[in-house]
Amino acid sequence: METSAKPSNNHIGRKIGRIREMRGIKQDTLATELGISQQAISRIEQSETIEDEVLEKIAKILGVTTEAIKNFTEEAVVNYFNNTFHGSNHGPFYHCTFNPLDKLLELVEENKKLYERLVQAEKEKNDLLTGK
């Protein structure tokens, strides 16, 4: 008979560790923010459960809600990124329908024309003041 050691989906410590890694936060940084040692963070990430008060503090530092930590799954993250960046026209991979350099040159030309009109208006104002 085979037994497979399937990881628990409710292992809060593992979820905290994954979210921390995804946010680019080191254990040392999280420890400093919480006022505890890096070893304590390591123990938290190895724990299947943690106190709600500690979870709230960690969630705040990670910039997520406690519910986000509790409900975190790798599949949800993959689906989020697939839907946000590949399956829609939103996000940083939005396909431009125009050439940004052309738009920049248009703005430069508009700015140039505006400047020329401003200079002309100043010349006219000077002419009025000097009586020319």
Secondary structure, 3 states (H helix, E strand, C coil): CCCCCCCCCCCHHHHHHHHHHHCCCCHHHHHHHHCCCHHHHHHHHHCCCCCHHHHHHHHHHHCCCHHHHHCCCHHHHHHHHHHHHHCCCCCCCCCCCCCHHHHHHHHHHHHHHHHHHHHHHHHHHHHHHHCC
